[in-house]
Amino acid sequence: MIAIRSITILLTGLLTSISLTACQENNPQAAEFNMAAAKKYIREKNKQFTEAHVSGDNLAIDTLFTLDAKSFPPNAEPVIGRDAISKLTAEYIKYGVSQFHEETVEFYGNEDLLIDQGNYTMTYGPDSTFEKGKYINVWKKVDGQWKIYSNMWNTNE
């Protein structure tokens, strides 16, 4: 009876171990970092970012930033924190963005930080001013979601 009980305990432990290993292999949290999937995700977030500027959706833009984000607008002091960046964004939206497009040129990083650098075009204001420039966004993973931790942009002119 003791031998049967020992074999049962041993088999139960072995099956539990096999099950846990299989669960870890199927768990995306345990999987290796997938750069291609991250790039696709950030590309979609960039699209949301630019479309929200055109549609005037400040709240959608705010949610893309970390609480402690930093923004480095051209010819201005750094803007620190999501609330301050929200005020800056509201000024851009108020001025009127009619077209905004970003194109990633370089994309690199790891499971903690991603760097997205590229070019942008924008049309804004009552005179439909056209602007062409470059940007760098640093994305940071916060609570399992990629958020903009730092961004900088300036024109090519």
PyMOL commands that place a pseudoatom at each C-alpha (Angstrom):
pseudoatom trace, name=CA, resn=MET, resi=1, chain=A, elem=C, hetatm=0, pos=[0.000, 0.000, 0.000]
pseudoatom trace, name=CA, resn=ILE, resi=2, chain=A, elem=C, hetatm=0, pos=[2.844, 2.402, 0.870]
pseudoatom trace, name=CA, resn=ALA, resi=3, chain=A, elem=C, hetatm=0, pos=[4.583, 1.624, -2.453]
pseudoatom trace, name=CA, resn=ILE, resi=4, chain=A, elem=C, hetatm=0, pos=[1.403, 2.402, -4.434]
pseudoatom trace, name=CA, resn=ARG, resi=5, chain=A, elem=C, hetatm=0, pos=[0.948, 5.627, -2.489]
pseudoatom trace, name=CA, resn=SER, resi=6, chain=A, elem=C, hetatm=0, pos=[4.594, 6.653, -3.137]
pseudoatom trace, name=CA, resn=ILE, resi=7, chain=A, elem=C, hetatm=0, pos=[4.232, 5.919, -6.856]
pseudoatom trace, name=CA, resn=THR, resi=8, chain=A, elem=C, hetatm=0, pos=[0.987, 7.937, -6.962]
pseudoatom trace, name=CA, resn=ILE, resi=9, chain=A, elem=C, hetatm=0, pos=[2.667, 10.912, -5.257]
pseudoatom trace, name=CA, resn=LEU, resi=10, chain=A, elem=C, hetatm=0, pos=[5.677, 10.656, -7.586]
pseudoatom trace, name=CA, resn=LEU, resi=11, chain=A, elem=C, hetatm=0, pos=[3.478, 10.497, -10.708]
pseudoatom trace, name=CA, resn=THR, resi=12, chain=A, elem=C, hetatm=0, pos=[1.323, 13.384, -9.501]
pseudoatom trace, name=CA, resn=GLY, resi=13, chain=A, elem=C, hetatm=0, pos=[4.438, 15.503, -8.956]
pseudoatom trace, name=CA, resn=LEU, resi=14, chain=A, elem=C, hetatm=0, pos=[5.835, 14.566, -12.360]
pseudoatom trace, name=CA, resn=LEU, resi=15, chain=A, elem=C, hetatm=0, pos=[2.569, 15.375, -14.153]
pseudoatom trace, name=CA, resn=THR, resi=16, chain=A, elem=C, hetatm=0, pos=[2.278, 18.689, -12.302]
pseudoatom trace, name=CA, resn=SER, resi=17, chain=A, elem=C, hetatm=0, pos=[5.819, 19.605, -13.315]
pseudoatom trace, name=CA, resn=ILE, resi=18, chain=A, elem=C, hetatm=0, pos=[5.137, 18.733, -16.965]
pseudoatom trace, name=CA, resn=SER, resi=19, chain=A, elem=C, hetatm=0, pos=[1.890, 20.753, -16.903]
pseudoatom trace, name=CA, resn=LEU, resi=20, chain=A, elem=C, hetatm=0, pos=[3.596, 23.829, -15.427]
pseudoatom trace, name=CA, resn=THR, resi=21, chain=A, elem=C, hetatm=0, pos=[6.374, 23.659, -18.000]
pseudoatom trace, name=CA, resn=ALA, resi=22, chain=A, elem=C, hetatm=0, pos=[3.833, 23.418, -20.834]
pseudoatom trace, name=CA, resn=CYS, resi=23, chain=A, elem=C, hetatm=0, pos=[1.880, 26.381, -19.431]
pseudoatom trace, name=CA, resn=GLN, resi=24, chain=A, elem=C, hetatm=0, pos=[5.044, 28.508, -19.280]
pseudoatom trace, name=CA, resn=GLU, resi=25, chain=A, elem=C, hetatm=0, pos=[5.876, 27.692, -22.896]
pseudoatom trace, name=CA, resn=ASN, resi=26, chain=A, elem=C, hetatm=0, pos=[2.394, 28.794, -23.997]
pseudoatom trace, name=CA, resn=ASN, resi=27, chain=A, elem=C, hetatm=0, pos=[2.410, 31.900, -21.792]
pseudoatom trace, name=CA, resn=PRO, resi=28, chain=A, elem=C, hetatm=0, pos=[3.269, 35.035, -23.798]
pseudoatom trace, name=CA, resn=GLN, resi=29, chain=A, elem=C, hetatm=0, pos=[4.693, 36.601, -20.605]
pseudoatom trace, name=CA, resn=ALA, resi=30, chain=A, elem=C, hetatm=0, pos=[7.300, 33.833, -20.456]
pseudoatom trace, name=CA, resn=ALA, resi=31, chain=A, elem=C, hetatm=0, pos=[8.092, 34.045, -24.170]
pseudoatom trace, name=CA, resn=GLU, resi=32, chain=A, elem=C, hetatm=0, pos=[11.144, 35.851, -25.502]
pseudoatom trace, name=CA, resn=PHE, resi=33, chain=A, elem=C, hetatm=0, pos=[10.794, 39.473, -26.570]
pseudoatom trace, name=CA, resn=ASN, resi=34, chain=A, elem=C, hetatm=0, pos=[9.425, 39.733, -30.118]
pseudoatom trace, name=CA, resn=MET, resi=35, chain=A, elem=C, hetatm=0, pos=[10.843, 42.836, -31.856]
pseudoatom trace, name=CA, resn=ALA, resi=36, chain=A, elem=C, hetatm=0, pos=[8.641, 42.430, -34.943]
pseudoatom trace, name=CA, resn=ALA, resi=37, chain=A, elem=C, hetatm=0, pos=[5.475, 42.350, -32.815]
pseudoatom trace, name=CA, resn=ALA, resi=38, chain=A, elem=C, hetatm=0, pos=[6.667, 45.367, -30.819]
pseudoatom trace, name=CA, resn=LYS, resi=39, chain=A, elem=C, hetatm=0, pos=[7.347, 47.320, -34.015]
pseudoatom trace, name=CA, resn=LYS, resi=40, chain=A, elem=C, hetatm=0, pos=[3.882, 46.497, -35.339]
pseudoatom trace, name=CA, resn=TYR, resi=41, chain=A, elem=C, hetatm=0, pos=[2.325, 47.590, -32.024]
pseudoatom trace, name=CA, resn=ILE, resi=42, chain=A, elem=C, hetatm=0, pos=[4.260, 50.896, -31.980]
pseudoatom trace, name=CA, resn=ARG, resi=43, chain=A, elem=C, hetatm=0, pos=[3.345, 51.532, -35.624]
pseudoatom trace, name=CA, resn=GLU, resi=44, chain=A, elem=C, hetatm=0, pos=[-0.341, 51.276, -34.635]
pseudoatom trace, name=CA, resn=LYS, resi=45, chain=A, elem=C, hetatm=0, pos=[0.203, 53.568, -31.634]
pseudoatom trace, name=CA, resn=ASN, resi=46, chain=A, elem=C, hetatm=0, pos=[1.927, 56.123, -33.907]
pseudoatom trace, name=CA, resn=LYS, resi=47, chain=A, elem=C, hetatm=0, pos=[-1.092, 56.011, -36.198]
pseudoatom trace, name=CA, resn=GLN, resi=48, chain=A, elem=C, hetatm=0, pos=[-3.392, 56.661, -33.215]
pseudoatom trace, name=CA, resn=PHE, resi=49, chain=A, elem=C, hetatm=0, pos=[-1.102, 59.509, -32.130]
pseudoatom trace, name=CA, resn=THR, resi=50, chain=A, elem=C, hetatm=0, pos=[-1.183, 61.288, -35.491]
pseudoatom trace, name=CA, resn=GLU, resi=51, chain=A, elem=C, hetatm=0, pos=[-4.901, 60.712, -36.108]
pseudoatom trace, name=CA, resn=ALA, resi=52, chain=A, elem=C, hetatm=0, pos=[-5.736, 62.055, -32.639]
pseudoatom trace, name=CA, resn=HIS, resi=53, chain=A, elem=C, hetatm=0, pos=[-3.881, 65.283, -33.434]
pseudoatom trace, name=CA, resn=VAL, resi=54, chain=A, elem=C, hetatm=0, pos=[-5.944, 65.750, -36.592]
pseudoatom trace, name=CA, resn=SER, resi=55, chain=A, elem=C, hetatm=0, pos=[-9.249, 64.852, -34.926]
pseudoatom trace, name=CA, resn=GLY, resi=56, chain=A, elem=C, hetatm=0, pos=[-8.455, 66.970, -31.857]
pseudoatom trace, name=CA, resn=ASP, resi=57, chain=A, elem=C, hetatm=0, pos=[-8.639, 64.070, -29.393]
pseudoatom trace, name=CA, resn=ASN, resi=58, chain=A, elem=C, hetatm=0, pos=[-6.341, 65.302, -26.614]
pseudoatom trace, name=CA, resn=LEU, resi=59, chain=A, elem=C, hetatm=0, pos=[-7.388, 62.502, -24.243]
pseudoatom trace, name=CA, resn=ALA, resi=60, chain=A, elem=C, hetatm=0, pos=[-6.320, 59.817, -26.752]
pseudoatom trace, name=CA, resn=ILE, resi=61, chain=A, elem=C, hetatm=0, pos=[-2.910, 61.471, -26.986]
pseudoatom trace, name=CA, resn=ASP, resi=62, chain=A, elem=C, hetatm=0, pos=[-2.595, 61.787, -23.197]
pseudoatom trace, name=CA, resn=THR, resi=63, chain=A, elem=C, hetatm=0, pos=[-3.103, 58.058, -22.675]
pseudoatom trace, name=CA, resn=LEU, resi=64, chain=A, elem=C, hetatm=0, pos=[-0.121, 57.302, -24.923]
pseudoatom trace, name=CA, resn=PHE, resi=65, chain=A, elem=C, hetatm=0, pos=[2.313, 58.969, -22.490]
pseudoatom trace, name=CA, resn=THR, resi=66, chain=A, elem=C, hetatm=0, pos=[3.721, 57.714, -19.188]
pseudoatom trace, name=CA, resn=LEU, resi=67, chain=A, elem=C, hetatm=0, pos=[2.835, 59.801, -16.139]
pseudoatom trace, name=CA, resn=ASP, resi=68, chain=A, elem=C, hetatm=0, pos=[6.457, 60.989, -15.901]
pseudoatom trace, name=CA, resn=ALA, resi=69, chain=A, elem=C, hetatm=0, pos=[6.974, 61.510, -19.643]
pseudoatom trace, name=CA, resn=LYS, resi=70, chain=A, elem=C, hetatm=0, pos=[9.246, 64.185, -21.036]
pseudoatom trace, name=CA, resn=SER, resi=71, chain=A, elem=C, hetatm=0, pos=[8.681, 66.114, -24.241]
pseudoatom trace, name=CA, resn=PHE, resi=72, chain=A, elem=C, hetatm=0, pos=[11.294, 68.240, -25.987]
pseudoatom trace, name=CA, resn=PRO, resi=73, chain=A, elem=C, hetatm=0, pos=[9.502, 70.573, -28.407]
pseudoatom trace, name=CA, resn=PRO, resi=74, chain=A, elem=C, hetatm=0, pos=[11.551, 72.667, -30.845]
pseudoatom trace, name=CA, resn=ASN, resi=75, chain=A, elem=C, hetatm=0, pos=[12.801, 76.047, -29.622]
pseudoatom trace, name=CA, resn=ALA, resi=76, chain=A, elem=C, hetatm=0, pos=[11.290, 75.554, -26.166]
pseudoatom trace, name=CA, resn=GLU, resi=77, chain=A, elem=C, hetatm=0, pos=[12.068, 74.290, -22.697]
pseudoatom trace, name=CA, resn=PRO, resi=78, chain=A, elem=C, hetatm=0, pos=[11.427, 70.614, -21.914]
pseudoatom trace, name=CA, resn=VAL, resi=79, chain=A, elem=C, hetatm=0, pos=[7.886, 69.754, -20.844]
pseudoatom trace, name=CA, resn=ILE, resi=80, chain=A, elem=C, hetatm=0, pos=[7.811, 67.264, -17.970]
pseudoatom trace, name=CA, resn=GLY, resi=81, chain=A, elem=C, hetatm=0, pos=[4.880, 65.062, -16.933]
pseudoatom trace, name=CA, resn=ARG, resi=82, chain=A, elem=C, hetatm=0, pos=[1.719, 63.886, -18.656]
pseudoatom trace, name=CA, resn=ASP, resi=83, chain=A, elem=C, hetatm=0, pos=[-0.360, 66.829, -17.381]
pseudoatom trace, name=CA, resn=ALA, resi=84, chain=A, elem=C, hetatm=0, pos=[2.100, 69.412, -18.726]
pseudoatom trace, name=CA, resn=ILE, resi=85, chain=A, elem=C, hetatm=0, pos=[2.384, 67.540, -22.038]
pseudoatom trace, name=CA, resn=SER, resi=86, chain=A, elem=C, hetatm=0, pos=[-1.426, 67.510, -22.242]
pseudoatom trace, name=CA, resn=LYS, resi=87, chain=A, elem=C, hetatm=0, pos=[-1.450, 71.325, -22.050]
pseudoatom trace, name=CA, resn=LEU, resi=88, chain=A, elem=C, hetatm=0, pos=[1.197, 71.534, -24.776]
pseudoatom trace, name=CA, resn=THR, resi=89, chain=A, elem=C, hetatm=0, pos=[-0.799, 69.142, -26.956]
pseudoatom trace, name=CA, resn=ALA, resi=90, chain=A, elem=C, hetatm=0, pos=[-3.961, 71.200, -26.427]
pseudoatom trace, name=CA, resn=GLU, resi=91, chain=A, elem=C, hetatm=0, pos=[-2.131, 74.249, -27.822]
pseudoatom trace, name=CA, resn=TYR, resi=92, chain=A, elem=C, hetatm=0, pos=[-1.119, 72.348, -30.960]
pseudoatom trace, name=CA, resn=ILE, resi=93, chain=A, elem=C, hetatm=0, pos=[-4.631, 71.020, -31.425]
pseudoatom trace, name=CA, resn=LYS, resi=94, chain=A, elem=C, hetatm=0, pos=[-6.117, 74.492, -30.875]
pseudoatom trace, name=CA, resn=TYR, resi=95, chain=A, elem=C, hetatm=0, pos=[-3.888, 75.852, -33.622]
pseudoatom trace, name=CA, resn=GLY, resi=96, chain=A, elem=C, hetatm=0, pos=[-5.407, 73.316, -36.005]
pseudoatom trace, name=CA, resn=VAL, resi=97, chain=A, elem=C, hetatm=0, pos=[-3.629, 70.243, -37.365]
pseudoatom trace, name=CA, resn=SER, resi=98, chain=A, elem=C, hetatm=0, pos=[-5.206, 69.214, -40.663]
pseudoatom trace, name=CA, resn=GLN, resi=99, chain=A, elem=C, hetatm=0, pos=[-2.662, 66.576, -41.693]
pseudoatom trace, name=CA, resn=PHE, resi=100, chain=A, elem=C, hetatm=0, pos=[-0.062, 64.604, -39.730]
pseudoatom trace, name=CA, resn=HIS, resi=101, chain=A, elem=C, hetatm=0, pos=[1.943, 61.552, -40.787]
pseudoatom trace, name=CA, resn=GLU, resi=102, chain=A, elem=C, hetatm=0, pos=[4.921, 59.786, -39.205]
pseudoatom trace, name=CA, resn=GLU, resi=103, chain=A, elem=C, hetatm=0, pos=[7.193, 57.246, -40.857]
pseudoatom trace, name=CA, resn=THR, resi=104, chain=A, elem=C, hetatm=0, pos=[9.581, 55.105, -38.817]
pseudoatom trace, name=CA, resn=VAL, resi=105, chain=A, elem=C, hetatm=0, pos=[13.122, 54.984, -40.219]
pseudoatom trace, name=CA, resn=GLU, resi=106, chain=A, elem=C, hetatm=0, pos=[14.942, 53.249, -37.332]
pseudoatom trace, name=CA, resn=PHE, resi=107, chain=A, elem=C, hetatm=0, pos=[13.485, 50.994, -34.655]
pseudoatom trace, name=CA, resn=TYR, resi=108, chain=A, elem=C, hetatm=0, pos=[15.484, 49.289, -31.927]
pseudoatom trace, name=CA, resn=GLY, resi=109, chain=A, elem=C, hetatm=0, pos=[15.507, 48.460, -28.238]
pseudoatom trace, name=CA, resn=ASN, resi=110, chain=A, elem=C, hetatm=0, pos=[14.598, 45.657, -25.883]
pseudoatom trace, name=CA, resn=GLU, resi=111, chain=A, elem=C, hetatm=0, pos=[11.752, 44.406, -23.704]
pseudoatom trace, name=CA, resn=ASP, resi=112, chain=A, elem=C, hetatm=0, pos=[12.032, 47.501, -21.460]
pseudoatom trace, name=CA, resn=LEU, resi=113, chain=A, elem=C, hetatm=0, pos=[12.668, 50.444, -23.821]
pseudoatom trace, name=CA, resn=LEU, resi=114, chain=A, elem=C, hetatm=0, pos=[12.088, 50.929, -27.533]
pseudoatom trace, name=CA, resn=ILE, resi=115, chain=A, elem=C, hetatm=0, pos=[13.427, 53.711, -29.732]
pseudoatom trace, name=CA, resn=ASP, resi=116, chain=A, elem=C, hetatm=0, pos=[11.350, 54.813, -32.719]
pseudoatom trace, name=CA, resn=GLN, resi=117, chain=A, elem=C, hetatm=0, pos=[12.985, 57.446, -34.867]
pseudoatom trace, name=CA, resn=GLY, resi=118, chain=A, elem=C, hetatm=0, pos=[11.679, 58.727, -38.129]
pseudoatom trace, name=CA, resn=ASN, resi=119, chain=A, elem=C, hetatm=0, pos=[10.324, 61.522, -40.248]
pseudoatom trace, name=CA, resn=TYR, resi=120, chain=A, elem=C, hetatm=0, pos=[7.054, 63.396, -40.130]
pseudoatom trace, name=CA, resn=THR, resi=121, chain=A, elem=C, hetatm=0, pos=[4.988, 65.766, -42.215]
pseudoatom trace, name=CA, resn=MET, resi=122, chain=A, elem=C, hetatm=0, pos=[2.327, 68.035, -40.827]
pseudoatom trace, name=CA, resn=THR, resi=123, chain=A, elem=C, hetatm=0, pos=[-0.032, 70.688, -42.137]
pseudoatom trace, name=CA, resn=TYR, resi=124, chain=A, elem=C, hetatm=0, pos=[-1.444, 73.120, -39.584]
pseudoatom trace, name=CA, resn=GLY, resi=125, chain=A, elem=C, hetatm=0, pos=[-2.797, 76.560, -38.871]
pseudoatom trace, name=CA, resn=PRO, resi=126, chain=A, elem=C, hetatm=0, pos=[-5.120, 78.953, -40.688]
pseudoatom trace, name=CA, resn=ASP, resi=127, chain=A, elem=C, hetatm=0, pos=[-2.643, 79.312, -43.573]
pseudoatom trace, name=CA, resn=SER, resi=128, chain=A, elem=C, hetatm=0, pos=[-2.150, 75.539, -43.947]
pseudoatom trace, name=CA, resn=THR, resi=129, chain=A, elem=C, hetatm=0, pos=[1.546, 75.709, -43.104]
pseudoatom trace, name=CA, resn=PHE, resi=130, chain=A, elem=C, hetatm=0, pos=[3.382, 72.582, -44.268]
pseudoatom trace, name=CA, resn=GLU, resi=131, chain=A, elem=C, hetatm=0, pos=[6.134, 71.241, -42.004]
pseudoatom trace, name=CA, resn=LYS, resi=132, chain=A, elem=C, hetatm=0, pos=[8.592, 68.438, -42.630]
pseudoatom trace, name=CA, resn=GLY, resi=133, chain=A, elem=C, hetatm=0, pos=[10.833, 67.141, -39.857]
pseudoatom trace, name=CA, resn=LYS, resi=134, chain=A, elem=C, hetatm=0, pos=[12.205, 64.296, -37.796]
pseudoatom trace, name=CA, resn=TYR, resi=135, chain=A, elem=C, hetatm=0, pos=[11.367, 62.764, -34.431]
pseudoatom trace, name=CA, resn=ILE, resi=136, chain=A, elem=C, hetatm=0, pos=[12.560, 60.346, -31.786]
pseudoatom trace, name=CA, resn=ASN, resi=137, chain=A, elem=C, hetatm=0, pos=[10.180, 58.603, -29.405]
pseudoatom trace, name=CA, resn=VAL, resi=138, chain=A, elem=C, hetatm=0, pos=[11.379, 56.491, -26.494]
pseudoatom trace, name=CA, resn=TRP, resi=139, chain=A, elem=C, hetatm=0, pos=[8.725, 53.956, -25.520]
pseudoatom trace, name=CA, resn=LYS, resi=140, chain=A, elem=C, hetatm=0, pos=[8.708, 52.417, -22.055]
pseudoatom trace, name=CA, resn=LYS, resi=141, chain=A, elem=C, hetatm=0, pos=[6.740, 49.401, -20.893]
pseudoatom trace, name=CA, resn=VAL, resi=142, chain=A, elem=C, hetatm=0, pos=[4.452, 50.359, -17.997]
pseudoatom trace, name=CA, resn=ASP, resi=143, chain=A, elem=C, hetatm=0, pos=[2.114, 47.753, -16.517]
pseudoatom trace, name=CA, resn=GLY, resi=144, chain=A, elem=C, hetatm=0, pos=[2.493, 45.636, -19.658]
pseudoatom trace, name=CA, resn=GLN, resi=145, chain=A, elem=C, hetatm=0, pos=[1.679, 48.515, -22.055]
pseudoatom trace, name=CA, resn=TRP, resi=146, chain=A, elem=C, hetatm=0, pos=[4.065, 50.511, -24.234]
pseudoatom trace, name=CA, resn=LYS, resi=147, chain=A, elem=C, hetatm=0, pos=[3.849, 54.253, -23.500]
pseudoatom trace, name=CA, resn=ILE, resi=148, chain=A, elem=C, hetatm=0, pos=[5.820, 57.242, -24.746]
pseudoatom trace, name=CA, resn=TYR, resi=149, chain=A, elem=C, hetatm=0, pos=[8.401, 58.037, -22.083]
pseudoatom trace, name=CA, resn=SER, resi=150, chain=A, elem=C, hetatm=0, pos=[10.268, 60.717, -24.021]
pseudoatom trace, name=CA, resn=ASN, resi=151, chain=A, elem=C, hetatm=0, pos=[9.761, 62.435, -27.346]
pseudoatom trace, name=CA, resn=MET, resi=152, chain=A, elem=C, hetatm=0, pos=[11.602, 65.065, -29.359]
pseudoatom trace, name=CA, resn=TRP, resi=153, chain=A, elem=C, hetatm=0, pos=[10.960, 66.553, -32.764]
pseudoatom trace, name=CA, resn=ASN, resi=154, chain=A, elem=C, hetatm=0, pos=[12.089, 69.425, -34.989]
pseudoatom trace, name=CA, resn=THR, resi=155, chain=A, elem=C, hetatm=0, pos=[11.743, 70.669, -38.520]
pseudoatom trace, name=CA, resn=ASN, resi=156, chain=A, elem=C, hetatm=0, pos=[14.157, 70.164, -41.365]
pseudoatom trace, name=CA, resn=GLU, resi=157, chain=A, elem=C, hetatm=0, pos=[14.096, 73.873, -42.279]
for i in range(1, 157): cmd.bond("trace and resi %d" % i, "trace and resi %d" % (i + 1))
show_as sticks, trace
zoom trace
